């Protein structure tokens, strides 16, 4: 059976700023008004990161816009949200972050079977010259593909 996932938000800057190592799928503890905003696609993952607190993982600095119809019962757009993972996964992630100096960043938020899931990844920050090198490689690959297409037309 093929599962359909509807991507709500992606962190496009993550691939530019970080070398992504291991991806994990996590659930989120959310309020009702947050679910409604996420379904409407009003999420920004760009500045977000995952923080370790009391042997738990928390999603910090991710902006989920307030849901207009919630009124006073709504949520704080930048509140920390607890991530739901298996204990073994949490322990493995925490150990790798502490020993190697990695960071954890959100990459994709999506809906699957009506549930909100977040793909997080262990990541190592890129240096400025690494970023330029990546852009250079991508640009040259684009030029090669373009030249091959033009050559095939002739």
Secondary structure as UniProt FT lines:
FT   STRAND          5..10
FT   HELIX           12..17
FT   STRAND          18..28
FT   HELIX           32..39
FT   TURN            40..41
FT   STRAND          43..44
FT   TURN            46..47
FT   STRAND          49..53
FT   TURN            54..55
FT   STRAND          56..60
FT   STRAND          63..64
FT   HELIX           68..73
FT   TURN            77..78
FT   STRAND          81..84
FT   HELIX           87..100
FT   STRAND          103..112
FT   TURN            113..114
FT   STRAND          115..125
FT   HELIX           128..153
//
